Amino acid sequence: QVQLAESGGGSLQSGGSLTLDCAVLSGDITHFYFMAWFRQAPGKEREWVAAIDSDGSSTYAYSVKDRFTISQDNAKSTLTLQTDSLKIEDTAVYYCAGRKCGVPKYEYWGQGTQVTVSS
């Protein structure tokens, strides 16, 4: 059973940076056609943040565009989200997710990592 495990969350002041990693355990990241990051802030619904496909093409939510960068290291089976210029409103639990080709939804999810941004 493929598992995803996030790491790298923490607490920091606004304007700072964090690197979030998602390791694909008991499997290979290349088995996924899409990998993505989602986040859920307290009292809010989970929202999509960024995604990358097997060709390396990436897309971003407007709220994080030009501040966050998604990347994938196939050799390490790791998905990374580089978060820069963090804002208080970026505070959330961040989840990575994987979706296989032909499957319309993300089936594989990590347990999440907390990011807390303060002023």
C-alpha positions in Angstrom: 0.0 0.0 0.0 1.5 3.3 -1.1 1.7 5.9 1.7 2.5 9.6 1.6 4.3 11.3 4.4 4.7 15.1 4.7 7.4 16.8 6.7 8.9 20.3 7.1 6.1 22.2 8.7 6.7 24.6 11.5 6.0 28.0 13.0 7.6 31.2 11.7 7.0 34.9 11.2 5.4 36.4 8.1 7.8 36.9 5.2 9.7 33.7 6.0 10.1 30.5 4.0 9.6 26.8 4.6 10.3 23.8 2.5 7.6 21.1 2.8 8.5 17.6 1.6 6.2 14.6 0.8 7.9 11.2 0.7 6.2 8.4 -1.2 6.6 5.3 0.9 6.2 1.7 -0.2 5.9 2.9 -3.8 7.2 5.1 -6.6 6.2 8.7 -7.2 6.2 8.0 -11.0 3.2 5.8 -10.5 1.2 9.0 -10.0 0.1 11.1 -13.0 -0.6 14.1 -10.8 0.9 15.1 -7.4 -0.5 18.1 -5.5 -0.5 20.1 -2.3 -3.7 21.0 -0.5 -4.2 23.0 2.7 -6.9 23.4 5.3 -7.0 26.4 7.6 -9.0 26.2 10.9 -12.7 26.5 10.2 -12.3 26.4 6.4 -12.6 23.8 3.7 -9.6 22.2 2.3 -8.3 24.0 -0.7 -6.0 23.1 -3.6 -2.6 24.9 -3.6 -0.5 23.5 -6.4 -0.1 20.5 -8.7 2.5 19.0 -10.9 2.0 16.4 -13.6 4.2 13.6 -14.8 5.7 15.9 -17.5 6.7 18.4 -14.9 4.1 21.0 -15.7 2.9 22.9 -12.7 -0.1 25.0 -11.8 -0.8 27.1 -8.8 -3.7 28.7 -6.9 -3.8 32.4 -7.5 -3.3 33.1 -3.8 0.2 31.4 -3.8 1.3 32.0 -7.3 4.8 33.6 -7.5 5.4 32.7 -3.8 5.2 28.9 -3.8 7.1 26.4 -6.0 6.1 22.8 -6.5 8.7 20.3 -7.6 9.2 16.5 -7.8 12.3 14.4 -7.5 11.7 11.1 -9.1 14.9 9.6 -7.9 14.0 10.3 -4.3 10.3 9.8 -4.8 9.7 13.1 -3.1 7.3 16.0 -3.8 8.4 19.4 -2.5 6.6 22.7 -1.9 8.9 25.6 -1.4 7.0 28.3 0.3 8.4 31.9 0.3 7.1 35.2 1.5 4.7 33.5 3.8 1.7 35.4 5.0 -0.5 34.9 8.1 -3.3 33.6 5.8 -1.0 30.8 4.7 -1.5 29.2 8.1 -3.0 25.8 7.6 -2.3 22.1 7.7 -0.7 21.2 4.4 -1.4 17.8 2.7 0.2 16.2 -0.3 -1.9 14.0 -2.5 -1.4 11.7 -5.5 -3.6 10.8 -8.4 -3.1 8.0 -10.9 -3.7 8.3 -14.6 -7.4 7.9 -15.5 -8.6 8.4 -12.0 -10.7 11.6 -11.5 -9.8 12.3 -7.9 -6.8 12.2 -5.6 -6.9 8.8 -3.9 -3.7 9.0 -1.9 -3.2 11.5 0.9 -0.6 12.2 3.6 -1.4 12.9 7.2 -0.6 16.6 6.9 2.0 19.0 8.3 1.2 22.2 10.2 2.4 25.6 9.0 1.8 28.5 11.3 2.7 32.0 10.3 2.5 34.9 12.8 3.1 38.6 12.5 
